[in-house]
Amino acid sequence: MTERELRRIERLITSLRDAVSAAGRSVLAAVSQQSKGTREVADKRGADPARIAVDVHLLYEDAERYYREAARGYKLQKWTLVATVTTFVAVVAYAVVTYGQYEEIKQQMGRIPRRV
């Protein structure tokens, strides 16, 4: 590389570093501004944003329906796992058979005299 190319690469790296630094500063400023806004809103409301508690009134039927639907999802996941493992075993068996065929072809090709 020539010295001119090296200087050009150095300028490119410097400008890239400056761009990344500027982006980092702008992200930091945005996060700081958002945190400040969150604190201001919390001060206006008189509540600590990290400590919000709500009473939840959940009907027994709703809870049962949720767990029933979750059980269906788990059943589907179980069958998906079984299908995946079965497919993997089939692929391994296929690879073993294919490798055996490959070795047999190599052996047969070694027995055939070559003509030049």
DSSP file (Angstrom, degrees, kcal/mol; ACC not computed):
  #  RESIDUE AA STRUCTURE BP1 BP2  ACC     N-H-->O    O-->H-N    N-H-->O    O-->H-N    TCO  KAPPA ALPHA  PHI   PSI    X-CA   Y-CA   Z-CA
    1    1 A M              0   0    0      0, 0.0     2,-0.1     0, 0.0     0, 0.0   0.000 360.0 360.0 360.0 143.1    0.0    0.0    0.0
    2    2 A T     >  -     0   0    0      1,-0.1     4,-2.0     4,-0.0     5,-0.1  -0.395 360.0-111.4 -83.5 166.5    1.2    3.5   -0.7
    3    3 A E  H  > S+     0   0    0      1,-0.2     4,-2.4     2,-0.2     5,-0.2   0.854 118.3  56.6 -65.7 -34.4    1.5    6.2    1.8
    4    4 A R  H  > S+     0   0    0      2,-0.2     4,-2.1     1,-0.2    -1,-0.2   0.918 107.2  47.8 -63.0 -44.0   -1.4    8.1    0.1
    5    5 A E  H  > S+     0   0    0      2,-0.2     4,-2.5     1,-0.2    -2,-0.2   0.892 110.5  52.3 -64.5 -39.4   -3.7    5.0    0.5
    6    6 A L  H  X S+     0   0    0     -4,-2.0     4,-2.5     2,-0.2    -2,-0.2   0.912 109.6  48.8 -63.6 -42.3   -2.7    4.7    4.2
    7    7 A R  H  X S+     0   0    0     -4,-2.4     4,-2.5     2,-0.2    -1,-0.2   0.893 111.0  51.1 -63.0 -38.8   -3.5    8.4    4.9
    8    8 A R  H  X S+     0   0    0     -4,-2.1     4,-2.2     2,-0.2    -2,-0.2   0.912 111.3  47.0 -64.6 -42.7   -6.9    7.9    3.1
    9    9 A I  H  X S+     0   0    0     -4,-2.5     4,-2.7     2,-0.2    -2,-0.2   0.899 111.1  52.4 -65.0 -40.1   -7.7    4.8    5.3
   10   10 A E  H  X S+     0   0    0     -4,-2.5     4,-2.5     2,-0.2    -2,-0.2   0.917 110.1  47.8 -62.4 -42.8   -6.6    6.8    8.4
   11   11 A R  H  X S+     0   0    0     -4,-2.5     4,-2.6     2,-0.2    -1,-0.2   0.892 112.0  50.8 -63.8 -39.0   -8.9    9.6    7.5
   12   12 A L  H  X S+     0   0    0     -4,-2.2     4,-2.2     2,-0.2    -2,-0.2   0.923 111.6  46.4 -64.6 -45.0  -11.7    7.1    6.9
   13   13 A I  H  X S+     0   0    0     -4,-2.7     4,-2.6     2,-0.2    -2,-0.2   0.899 112.6  51.1 -64.7 -40.5  -11.2    5.4   10.2
   14   14 A T  H  X S+     0   0    0     -4,-2.5     4,-2.5     2,-0.2    -2,-0.2   0.926 111.4  46.5 -63.3 -45.1  -11.0    8.8   12.0
   15   15 A S  H  X S+     0   0    0     -4,-2.6     4,-2.2     2,-0.2    -1,-0.2   0.873 112.7  50.7 -66.3 -35.3  -14.3   10.0   10.4
   16   16 A L  H  X S+     0   0    0     -4,-2.2     4,-2.4     2,-0.2    -2,-0.2   0.915 110.4  49.3 -66.0 -42.7  -15.9    6.6   11.3
   17   17 A R  H  X S+     0   0    0     -4,-2.6     4,-2.5     1,-0.2    -2,-0.2   0.915 111.7  49.0 -61.2 -43.5  -14.7    7.0   14.9
   18   18 A D  H  X S+     0   0    0     -4,-2.5     4,-2.5     2,-0.2    -1,-0.2   0.889 110.7  50.4 -64.3 -39.4  -16.1   10.5   15.1
   19   19 A A  H  X S+     0   0    0     -4,-2.2     4,-2.3     2,-0.2    -2,-0.2   0.914 111.7  47.3 -65.7 -42.4  -19.4    9.4   13.6
   20   20 A V  H  X S+     0   0    0     -4,-2.4     4,-2.4     2,-0.2    -2,-0.2   0.905 112.5  49.9 -65.3 -41.3  -19.8    6.6   16.1
   21   21 A S  H  X S+     0   0    0     -4,-2.5     4,-2.4     2,-0.2    -2,-0.2   0.915 111.0  49.1 -63.1 -43.1  -18.8    8.9   19.0
   22   22 A A  H  X S+     0   0    0     -4,-2.5     4,-2.3     2,-0.2    -2,-0.2   0.900 111.0  49.9 -63.9 -40.8  -21.4   11.5   17.9
   23   23 A A  H  X S+     0   0    0     -4,-2.3     4,-2.3     2,-0.2    -1,-0.2   0.911 110.6  50.3 -64.1 -41.4  -24.1    8.8   17.6
   24   24 A G  H  X S+     0   0    0     -4,-2.4     4,-2.4     1,-0.2    -2,-0.2   0.905 110.2  49.7 -62.9 -41.6  -23.2    7.6   21.1
   25   25 A R  H  X S+     0   0    0     -4,-2.4     4,-2.4     2,-0.2    -1,-0.2   0.900 111.0  49.2 -64.3 -39.9  -23.4   11.1   22.5
   26   26 A S  H  X S+     0   0    0     -4,-2.3     4,-2.3     2,-0.2    -2,-0.2   0.885 111.7  48.7 -68.8 -37.1  -26.8   11.6   20.9
   27   27 A V  H  X S+     0   0    0     -4,-2.3     4,-2.5     2,-0.2     5,-0.2   0.920 111.8  49.8 -65.7 -42.7  -28.1    8.3   22.3
   28   28 A L  H  X S+     0   0    0     -4,-2.4     4,-2.3     1,-0.2    -2,-0.2   0.905 111.3  48.8 -61.6 -42.4  -26.8    9.2   25.7
   29   29 A A  H  X S+     0   0    0     -4,-2.4     4,-2.5     2,-0.2    -1,-0.2   0.900 111.3  49.9 -64.6 -40.6  -28.5   12.7   25.5
   30   30 A A  H  X S+     0   0    0     -4,-2.3     4,-2.4     2,-0.2    -2,-0.2   0.908 112.2  47.1 -65.3 -41.9  -31.8   11.1   24.4
   31   31 A V  H  X S+     0   0    0     -4,-2.5     4,-2.6     2,-0.2    -2,-0.2   0.906 112.8  49.7 -65.7 -41.4  -31.7    8.6   27.3
   32   32 A S  H  X S+     0   0    0     -4,-2.3     4,-2.4    -5,-0.2    -2,-0.2   0.916 111.8  48.1 -62.9 -43.5  -30.9   11.3   29.7
   33   33 A Q  H  X S+     0   0    0     -4,-2.5     4,-2.4     2,-0.2    -2,-0.2   0.896 111.6  50.0 -64.8 -40.5  -33.7   13.5   28.4
   34   34 A Q  H  X S+     0   0    0     -4,-2.4     4,-2.5     2,-0.2    -2,-0.2   0.913 111.0  49.0 -65.0 -42.4  -36.1   10.6   28.6
   35   35 A S  H  X S+     0   0    0     -4,-2.6     4,-2.4     2,-0.2    -2,-0.2   0.910 111.1  50.2 -62.7 -41.7  -35.1    9.8   32.2
   36   36 A K  H  X S+     0   0    0     -4,-2.4     4,-2.3     1,-0.2    -2,-0.2   0.916 111.1  49.0 -62.8 -43.0  -35.5   13.4   33.1
   37   37 A G  H  X S+     0   0    0     -4,-2.4     4,-2.4     2,-0.2    -2,-0.2   0.892 109.9  51.4 -63.4 -40.1  -39.0   13.5   31.6
   38   38 A T  H  X S+     0   0    0     -4,-2.5     4,-2.3     1,-0.2    -1,-0.2   0.912 110.9  48.2 -63.9 -42.0  -40.0   10.3   33.4
   39   39 A R  H  X S+     0   0    0     -4,-2.4     4,-2.4     2,-0.2    -2,-0.2   0.896 110.6  51.5 -65.3 -39.5  -38.8   11.8   36.7
   40   40 A E  H  X S+     0   0    0     -4,-2.3     4,-2.1     2,-0.2    -2,-0.2   0.916 110.9  47.4 -63.6 -43.0  -40.8   15.0   36.0
   41   41 A V  H  X S+     0   0    0     -4,-2.4     4,-2.1     1,-0.2     5,-0.2   0.914 112.2  50.2 -63.9 -42.5  -44.0   13.1   35.2
   42   42 A A  H  X>S+     0   0    0     -4,-2.3     4,-1.7     1,-0.2     5,-1.6   0.890 109.9  50.9 -63.6 -38.5  -43.5   11.1   38.4
   43   43 A D  H  <5S+     0   0    0     -4,-2.4    -1,-0.2     2,-0.2    -2,-0.2   0.894 109.6  50.2 -65.8 -39.0  -43.0   14.2   40.4
   44   44 A K  H  <5S+     0   0    0     -4,-2.1    -2,-0.2     1,-0.2    -1,-0.2   0.887 116.0  41.7 -65.7 -38.4  -46.2   15.8   39.0
   45   45 A R  H  <5S-     0   0    0     -4,-2.1    -1,-0.2     2,-0.2    -2,-0.2   0.706 105.5-129.4 -81.3 -21.0  -48.2   12.7   39.8
   46   46 A G  T  <5 +     0   0    0     -4,-1.7     2,-0.3     1,-0.3    -3,-0.2   0.753  67.4 117.1  78.4  23.8  -46.6   12.2   43.2
   47   47 A A      < -     0   0    0     -5,-1.6    -1,-0.3    -6,-0.2    -2,-0.2  -0.924  69.5-119.1-125.4 149.9  -45.8    8.5   42.6
   48   48 A D    >   -     0   0    0     -2,-0.3     3,-1.7     3,-0.3    -9,-0.1  -0.782  21.9-145.9 -83.4 119.8  -42.5    6.6   42.3
   49   49 A P  T 3  S+     0   0    0      0, 0.0     3,-0.3     0, 0.0    -1,-0.1   0.737  97.6  55.2 -63.3 -20.4  -42.4    5.2   38.8
   50   50 A A  T 3  S+     0   0    0      1,-0.2     2,-0.5    -3,-0.0    -2,-0.0   0.656 105.5  54.9 -84.6 -13.9  -40.6    2.1   40.1
   51   51 A R    <   +     0   0    0     -3,-1.7     2,-0.5     2,-0.0    -3,-0.3  -0.691  64.4 143.6-124.2  78.5  -43.3    1.3   42.7
   52   52 A I        -     0   0    0     -2,-0.5     2,-0.4    -3,-0.3    -5,-0.0  -0.974  23.8-174.5-115.3 124.4  -46.7    1.0   41.1
   53   53 A A        -     0   0    0     -2,-0.5     2,-0.4     2,-0.0    -2,-0.0  -0.941   4.0-174.1-121.8 141.6  -49.0   -1.6   42.5
   54   54 A V        -     0   0    0     -2,-0.4     2,-0.4     2,-0.0    -2,-0.0  -0.996  25.6-124.1-135.0 137.9  -52.5   -2.6   41.2
   55   55 A D        -     0   0    0     -2,-0.4     2,-0.5     2,-0.0    -2,-0.0  -0.677  27.6-152.5 -78.5 134.0  -55.0   -5.0   42.7
   56   56 A V        -     0   0    0     -2,-0.4     2,-0.7     2,-0.0    -2,-0.0  -0.937   9.5-164.1-113.3 125.4  -55.9   -7.7   40.2
   57   57 A H        +     0   0    0     -2,-0.5     2,-0.5     2,-0.0    -2,-0.0  -0.899  17.4 179.0-108.9 103.1  -59.3   -9.3   40.3
   58   58 A L        -     0   0    0     -2,-0.7     2,-0.1     4,-0.0    -2,-0.0  -0.905  23.4-131.2-111.3 126.4  -59.0  -12.5   38.3
   59   59 A L     >  -     0   0    0     -2,-0.5     4,-1.9     1,-0.1     5,-0.2  -0.447  17.3-124.5 -73.8 148.6  -62.0  -14.8   37.9
   60   60 A Y  H  > S+     0   0    0      1,-0.2     4,-2.5     2,-0.2     5,-0.2   0.877 111.5  54.8 -58.9 -39.5  -61.4  -18.5   38.4
   61   61 A E  H  > S+     0   0    0      1,-0.2     4,-2.4     2,-0.2    -1,-0.2   0.875 106.1  51.4 -64.9 -37.3  -62.8  -19.3   35.0
   62   62 A D  H  > S+     0   0    0      2,-0.2     4,-2.3     1,-0.2    -1,-0.2   0.913 110.3  48.3 -66.1 -41.3  -60.3  -16.9   33.3
   63   63 A A  H  X S+     0   0    0     -4,-1.9     4,-2.4     2,-0.2     5,-0.2   0.922 111.9  49.5 -64.2 -43.4  -57.4  -18.5   35.1
   64   64 A E  H  X S+     0   0    0     -4,-2.5     4,-2.3     1,-0.2    -2,-0.2   0.913 110.8  49.9 -61.5 -42.8  -58.6  -22.0   34.1
   65   65 A R  H  X S+     0   0    0     -4,-2.4     4,-2.5     2,-0.2    -1,-0.2   0.906 110.0  51.5 -63.5 -41.0  -59.0  -20.9   30.5
   66   66 A Y  H  X S+     0   0    0     -4,-2.3     4,-2.3     1,-0.2    -2,-0.2   0.942 112.6  43.9 -61.0 -48.4  -55.4  -19.5   30.5
   67   67 A Y  H  X S+     0   0    0     -4,-2.4     4,-2.1     2,-0.2    -1,-0.2   0.850 112.1  53.6 -68.0 -33.1  -53.9  -22.7   31.9
   68   68 A R  H  X S+     0   0    0     -4,-2.3     4,-1.6    -5,-0.2    -1,-0.2   0.923 111.5  45.0 -65.9 -43.7  -55.9  -24.8   29.5
   69   69 A E  H  X S+     0   0    0     -4,-2.5     4,-1.8     1,-0.2    -2,-0.2   0.873 111.8  52.7 -67.8 -36.2  -54.7  -22.8   26.6
   70   70 A A  H  X S+     0   0    0     -4,-2.3     4,-2.3     1,-0.2    -1,-0.2   0.886 105.8  54.5 -64.4 -38.4  -51.1  -22.9   27.9
   71   71 A A  H  X S+     0   0    0     -4,-2.1     4,-2.3     1,-0.2    -1,-0.2   0.882 105.4  53.2 -63.6 -37.3  -51.4  -26.7   28.2
   72   72 A R  H  X S+     0   0    0     -4,-1.6     4,-2.3     1,-0.2    -1,-0.2   0.911 108.6  50.0 -62.3 -41.0  -52.4  -26.9   24.5
   73   73 A G  H  X S+     0   0    0     -4,-1.8     4,-2.3     1,-0.2    -2,-0.2   0.901 110.1  49.6 -64.1 -40.4  -49.3  -24.9   23.6
   74   74 A Y  H  X S+     0   0    0     -4,-2.3     4,-2.4     2,-0.2    -1,-0.2   0.882 109.2  52.6 -65.3 -37.8  -47.1  -27.2   25.7
   75   75 A K  H  X S+     0   0    0     -4,-2.3     4,-2.3     2,-0.2    -2,-0.2   0.917 109.8  48.5 -63.4 -42.8  -48.6  -30.2   24.0
   76   76 A L  H  X S+     0   0    0     -4,-2.3     4,-2.3     1,-0.2    -2,-0.2   0.909 110.9  50.7 -63.4 -41.7  -47.8  -28.7   20.6
   77   77 A Q  H  X S+     0   0    0     -4,-2.3     4,-2.3     2,-0.2    -2,-0.2   0.890 108.6  52.6 -62.8 -38.6  -44.3  -28.0   21.7
   78   78 A K  H  X S+     0   0    0     -4,-2.4     4,-2.2     2,-0.2    -2,-0.2   0.932 111.6  45.0 -63.4 -45.2  -43.9  -31.6   22.8
   79   79 A W  H  X S+     0   0    0     -4,-2.3     4,-2.5     1,-0.2    -1,-0.2   0.856 110.8  54.0 -69.3 -33.1  -45.0  -32.9   19.5
   80   80 A T  H  X S+     0   0    0     -4,-2.3     4,-2.3     2,-0.2    -1,-0.2   0.911 109.0  49.3 -64.2 -40.9  -42.8  -30.5   17.6
   81   81 A L  H  X S+     0   0    0     -4,-2.3     4,-2.7     2,-0.2     5,-0.2   0.918 110.6  50.1 -62.7 -43.7  -39.9  -31.7   19.7
   82   82 A V  H  X S+     0   0    0     -4,-2.2     4,-2.5     1,-0.2    -2,-0.2   0.922 112.0  47.7 -61.1 -43.9  -40.7  -35.4   18.9
   83   83 A A  H  X S+     0   0    0     -4,-2.5     4,-2.4     1,-0.2    -1,-0.2   0.895 112.3  49.8 -64.8 -39.1  -41.0  -34.6   15.2
   84   84 A T  H  X S+     0   0    0     -4,-2.3     4,-2.4     2,-0.2    -2,-0.2   0.927 112.3  46.1 -65.6 -45.4  -37.7  -32.7   15.3
   85   85 A V  H  X S+     0   0    0     -4,-2.7     4,-2.4     2,-0.2    -2,-0.2   0.910 113.1  50.4 -64.6 -41.6  -35.8  -35.5   17.0
   86   86 A T  H  X S+     0   0    0     -4,-2.5     4,-2.3    -5,-0.2    -1,-0.2   0.921 110.9  49.0 -62.0 -43.6  -37.4  -38.1   14.7
   87   87 A T  H  X S+     0   0    0     -4,-2.4     4,-2.4     2,-0.2    -2,-0.2   0.908 110.2  51.4 -62.4 -42.1  -36.3  -36.0   11.7
   88   88 A F  H  X S+     0   0    0     -4,-2.4     4,-2.4     2,-0.2    -2,-0.2   0.918 109.8  49.1 -61.9 -43.7  -32.8  -35.7   13.1
   89   89 A V  H  X S+     0   0    0     -4,-2.4     4,-2.5     1,-0.2    -1,-0.2   0.904 111.2  50.5 -62.2 -40.9  -32.5  -39.5   13.6
   90   90 A A  H  X S+     0   0    0     -4,-2.3     4,-2.5     2,-0.2    -2,-0.2   0.897 110.0  49.8 -64.8 -39.5  -33.7  -40.0   10.0
   91   91 A V  H  X S+     0   0    0     -4,-2.4     4,-2.4     2,-0.2    -2,-0.2   0.900 110.9  49.5 -65.9 -40.3  -31.2  -37.6    8.6
   92   92 A V  H  X S+     0   0    0     -4,-2.4     4,-2.3     2,-0.2    -2,-0.2   0.928 111.5  48.8 -63.9 -44.2  -28.4  -39.3   10.6
   93   93 A A  H  X S+     0   0    0     -4,-2.5     4,-2.4     1,-0.2    -2,-0.2   0.914 111.5  50.0 -60.9 -42.5  -29.5  -42.7    9.2
   94   94 A Y  H  X S+     0   0    0     -4,-2.5     4,-2.8     1,-0.2    -1,-0.2   0.902 109.8  50.9 -62.3 -41.2  -29.6  -41.3    5.7
   95   95 A A  H  X S+     0   0    0     -4,-2.4     4,-2.6     2,-0.2    -1,-0.2   0.893 109.7  50.2 -64.1 -39.6  -26.1  -39.9    6.2
   96   96 A V  H  X S+     0   0    0     -4,-2.3     4,-2.2     2,-0.2    -2,-0.2   0.932 113.0  45.6 -64.4 -45.5  -24.8  -43.3    7.4
   97   97 A V  H  X S+     0   0    0     -4,-2.4     4,-2.2     2,-0.2    -2,-0.2   0.926 113.9  49.2 -63.3 -44.3  -26.3  -45.1    4.4
   98   98 A T  H  X S+     0   0    0     -4,-2.8     4,-2.5     1,-0.2    -2,-0.2   0.898 109.9  51.0 -62.9 -41.0  -25.0  -42.5    2.0
   99   99 A Y  H  X S+     0   0    0     -4,-2.6     4,-2.7     2,-0.2    -1,-0.2   0.903 108.9  52.0 -63.5 -39.9  -21.5  -42.7    3.5
  100  100 A G  H  X S+     0   0    0     -4,-2.2     4,-2.2     2,-0.2    -2,-0.2   0.909 110.4  48.0 -61.2 -41.9  -21.6  -46.5    3.1
  101  101 A Q  H  X S+     0   0    0     -4,-2.2     4,-2.4     2,-0.2    -2,-0.2   0.907 110.8  51.8 -64.4 -40.8  -22.6  -46.1   -0.6
  102  102 A Y  H  X S+     0   0    0     -4,-2.5     4,-2.4     1,-0.2    -2,-0.2   0.928 110.4  47.6 -61.1 -45.9  -19.8  -43.5   -1.1
  103  103 A E  H  X S+     0   0    0     -4,-2.7     4,-2.3     1,-0.2    -1,-0.2   0.897 111.1  51.9 -62.9 -39.9  -17.2  -45.9    0.5
  104  104 A E  H  X S+     0   0    0     -4,-2.2     4,-2.7     2,-0.2    -2,-0.2   0.901 109.7  49.3 -63.5 -41.1  -18.5  -48.8   -1.8
  105  105 A I  H  X S+     0   0    0     -4,-2.4     4,-2.9     2,-0.2     5,-0.2   0.920 110.4  50.5 -65.1 -43.0  -18.2  -46.6   -4.9
  106  106 A K  H  X S+     0   0    0     -4,-2.4     4,-1.6     1,-0.2    -2,-0.2   0.916 112.1  48.0 -59.6 -41.7  -14.6  -45.6   -3.9
  107  107 A Q  H  X S+     0   0    0     -4,-2.3     4,-0.9     1,-0.2    -2,-0.2   0.922 113.2  46.9 -65.8 -43.5  -13.8  -49.3   -3.4
  108  108 A Q  H >X S+     0   0    0     -4,-2.7     4,-0.9     1,-0.2     3,-0.5   0.888 110.0  53.1 -66.1 -38.6  -15.3  -50.3   -6.7
  109  109 A M  H 3< S+     0   0    0     -4,-2.9     3,-0.3     1,-0.2    -1,-0.2   0.823 104.0  57.6 -66.9 -29.5  -13.6  -47.4   -8.6
  110  110 A G  H 3< S+     0   0    0     -4,-1.6    -1,-0.2     1,-0.2    -2,-0.2   0.779 103.8  53.2 -69.9 -26.0  -10.2  -48.6   -7.1
  111  111 A R  H << S+     0   0    0     -4,-0.9    -1,-0.2    -3,-0.5    -2,-0.2   0.707  89.7  89.3 -81.7 -20.3  -10.8  -52.0   -8.7
  112  112 A I  S  < S-     0   0    0     -4,-0.9     2,-0.2    -3,-0.3    -4,-0.0  -0.656  82.5-124.9 -82.2 126.3  -11.4  -50.6  -12.2
  113  113 A P        -     0   0    0      0, 0.0     2,-0.4     0, 0.0    -2,-0.1  -0.465  25.0-129.2 -69.8 140.1   -8.1  -50.3  -14.2
  114  114 A R        -     0   0    0     -2,-0.2     2,-0.5    -4,-0.1    -4,-0.0  -0.711  12.4-147.8 -93.1 139.1   -7.6  -46.8  -15.5
  115  115 A R              0   0    0     -2,-0.4     0, 0.0     1,-0.1     0, 0.0  -0.902 360.0 360.0-106.3 132.1   -6.8  -46.2  -19.0
  116  116 A V              0   0    0     -2,-0.5    -1,-0.1     0, 0.0    -2,-0.0   0.432 360.0 360.0 -98.0 360.0   -4.6  -43.3  -19.8
